[in-house]
């Protein structure tokens, strides 16, 4: 796909917006944010080689995978052949490939193969950022276990992080925060089953729950903002009554619980399961949160890393 209305190499002041050095797009009144983003990516194709593909979080966005809480400045990520011309533009990070790109067309734009996209993202993203992305790629069928296993068997940069994320991934998750809630249970050593279907004694379906605590009458779910809206609230109340009739206790959690008050959540779950309370179980969780884009420090780390690379070429044809 090429941007038919983008202008390259000529200064435009009135009626245009500057995308990068020598790259302009005409203003479009009433355009949605997603539409503008696609126009931007199509315009970037004008300064990329013909064999270039989008990768990293840029390709993840095009695939509509679950993205982490990215910093304000997010460059466009592309990859190209070893011998192609190397564009240098602010806001663009180009990586060199030691192979021919396995190009797929997604929303009219060229992207690298899904395992390669995830591997590229794994070089920058933390565990809490990467696992939901892998979950969504598997859930949509864009990536497969076999493809991930194949790339994780190599010794390329980012493999260790992707291997860990792949081992923790589960395509049954229905949202990024459900994935993060599942990871919290993994860290504090509570076995859960995602998307468990509940039936009454007559075999009638009652509800499908986010996480069933294995072997217990407890279910844990992530309650996003949509649960506060009137239509969804009505459904949730009816569903909750059905679970109560089965003798099942439902507990809902939000992002603030997991990021800022994990000790309180751990205490509640320990009491619920009648097991000894051990705050040391949270050590790895606190480290994962601190490293991720869900902390200020994690977003600054990403921002600084990308700013250092935004005008250069990262050559991944040799070990990092």
N, C-alpha and C positions, 0 to 999 in steps of 0.2 A: 504493500500500500504506500502511496506517495501522497503528500499533502498538496492538493491541486492549487490551494490558495496561499501557500506559504511563499515567502520571498527570501532568497539567499543572496548575500553579498552586496546588497544595496541598502543604504540607510533609509528608513521610513519613519516619519515622525507623526504625521497626522493620520488617524484611523488605523494605526497598527500598534501592536505591542511587541516588544523585543523579547524573544525567547532566549537568545544567547548571542554571542558575537557574530554579526553578519547573518542572523536568522530572525525573521519577523513573521508574524501572523496578523492578518487583518482582524480588527475587533468584530465580535459577533454578539449582537444584543440578544439577551434572553437565553443564552446557551447554558445548559446544565453543567455542573462541575465535572461530571463524568465525560460529557461530550467535549469539553475543553481539554481534559486530560488526553483523550484520544487524538484530538487535533494536534496537541503538542507532540505526542509520540510520532505521529505521522510526519510532522515537520522535521523532527530529528532525523528521519530517514534520509533527508536531503543532504546531510553532512556525513552520513555513515556509508561505508562501502556497500556494494550490492550484496555481498555475502554476509553482512552483519546480522546479528539476531539480538533481540532483547533477552535479558536474563535477570537473575537475582529478584529483588522485590518488584522491579518493573514488570517482569514476566509474570510474577505471582499476582500482581494487580490485574493484568490482562486475563489471567485464568480465573479471577474472582476467588482466589484462595483467601483464607483468614490471615490478615496481616497484623503484626504487632502494633504497639503504640509508637509509631515512628516519630523521630524528631521533626522539627519544623522544616528543616532543609533536607530534602531527599533527592539525590542526584538521579539521573537516568542511567541505568546500567545496560551496557551492550557488550557483546563479544564478537570477535572477528578472527579471520584467518591470520596465521603468522606473517604472511607476506603482503597483507593488504595495507593500503595507506592508513595512517594513524591520525584520525581527527583529534584535535585538542580544542575543547570548548569548555568554558565554565558551565558547571551543572551536568557534565557528562563524564562517566567513568567507563573506559573501554578496557576490556581484558583480551589478552591474546590467547588463541586456541592452538593446541598442538594436534588438532584433528579437524576434519571437515564438520561444520555445524550440522546437527540433525534438526533441520528447520521444520517447525510447525507454524501454520498460520492460525492465529488466534485473534478474533475480532478484527480481522483484516491486516494484522501486523505480524512480522516474523519473530518467533521466539525460539529459544533453544529447547532441546528435549527436556521433559519434566525432571528426570533425575539430575541432569546437569544444572538446571535452575536451582533445585534444592541444595545441591552441593555448593554452588556459588553463594547462596544465602547463608549456608552453614559456616562459611569463613568469617562472617561478621556477627551473626545473630546468636543470642544466648539460648539456653535450653527452653525457657518459658516462651520465647519468641518463636522458636523453630518447630516445636512439637505441634502446636495448633495448625501451623502451615502444612506440615506433613499429614496431619489428620485430614485436613480438608482436601488435599491433593489425592489421598487414598479414597476418601469418601466420594469424590466426584468421578473417580475412575481415571483421572489424568495420570496418576502414578500407580505403579504396582509394587507389591512386595518383592517380586522377582527382579524388577528393574532396580529397586533400591539396594537389594542384596548384592547385585552385580557391581554397582558402583562403589558400595561400601567395602567390597573385597579388594579394592585398589589401595594404593598408598598415597593418593593425591591430597593436596591441601584441603582441609575441611572435612575429611572422611571421619575422623574421630568424633566430631560433633554430630555429624549426620548419622553415624552409626548409633550413637546414644539416643538421638531423637527418634530414629526409626524403631529402636527397641521399645520405646515408651509410647509409640503412636498407636492409635486405635481408630479405625474409620467409622466406628459407631457413634462417635461424638457428633452432636448436632450444632455446636457453637464453639467458638474459641474459648469462652470462659468456662464452658462445661469441660473442655480439655484441661484447662488450668486447675479446675476443682479436682479432676481425676488425678492429676499430678500431685496435688497436695495430699490426697489420700495415699498415693504410692509412697511419698516421702515419709509420712508418719506411720506407715506399715499397717494400713487398713485395706483389706481386700474388698473390691467393689466390682459390680457387674454393670457396665453401661447399658442404657436403654432397655432395661428389664421390663417385660410385659407382666402385668398383674391381673389375675383372674379371680373371680369369686368361687364359692364352693360349687356353684352350678356350671362353672366353666365359662361364664360370661366375662368378656373383657372389661376391665375397670379403668386401667391407666397404663401408660408406658412412662417409666420414671427415668430421670437422668442417671442416677447411680444408686443401685441397691447394695447395701452393706451385706456382704455375703453371709448367709446363715443367721440373719437377724431380722426383726420386724421394722428396721429403720431404712429410710431412703433419704438421700441427700441430693439437693438440686440447686442449680444456680438460678437466681431470680434477677433477671435483667429488668430494665426500665419498662419493657413492654408489658410486664406483669401488673403494672399499676394502672394500665388503661382499662376503661370500663368493660369492653367486650371480653378481653382476656381475663380480667379479674373475675367476671361471672363464671367463666369456664373453670378457672382455677378453684373457686369455692366449691363448685359441684364436684370437681375431681377430688378435692381434699376430703369431702364427705364420703366419697366412695372408698378412699384409702382408709379412712377411720373405721368404716364398717368392716374392713378386712383385718383390723387390729394393727395397721401399719402406721408408724409415726413418721411424718414428713418434716424435714428441717430444710429451710431455704437459706442460702448464703449469697452475699454480694461481693463485689470486687474489694470493697473496703475491708471486709472481714479477712479476706485472704492476703491482702497486701500489707495492711496496717495493724491488724489485730489477730495474727495467726495463733498466738499463745492462748487467747481466750477461746478460739475455735478448737484448738487441741484439747483444752480442759473440758469443754463441753462433750467432745467426742469420747474422751477417756472415761468420763462419768457415764456416758451413755452405754459404753461397752463394758463398764465395770472392770477396767484394767488400770494398772499403776500409771500415774501421770509422770511422764519423763520429758521435761522441756528440751532435753538434748536432741530429741527427735527433730527439732525444728532447725538445727544448724545448717543442714543442706538446703532447706527451703529458703532460709534467710539469704543464703549465698546466691541461690538461683534468682531470687527477686532483685537483689542488689545488682546482679550482672545484666538483668533484662531491661527491655525498653519500658517496663512498668515502674522503674525508679528514675529519678532525676539524673543520678550518676550514670545509669546505663544509657539513657538517651544522649547525655553529653559525650559518652565514650563513642557512640555511633557517629554523632555529629562531627566530632573531631577527627575520627578515622576517615570519614568520607571527605571532609574538607581538605585533608592532606592529599587525598588521591584524585580529587575532582578534575585536576588539569593534567594528570599524568596517565601513563599506561601501566596497568598492572599485568606483568607477564607471568601467567600461571602455567606456562609450558615447562617451567622448571620448579622444583620444590621450593616452597616458601622458607 
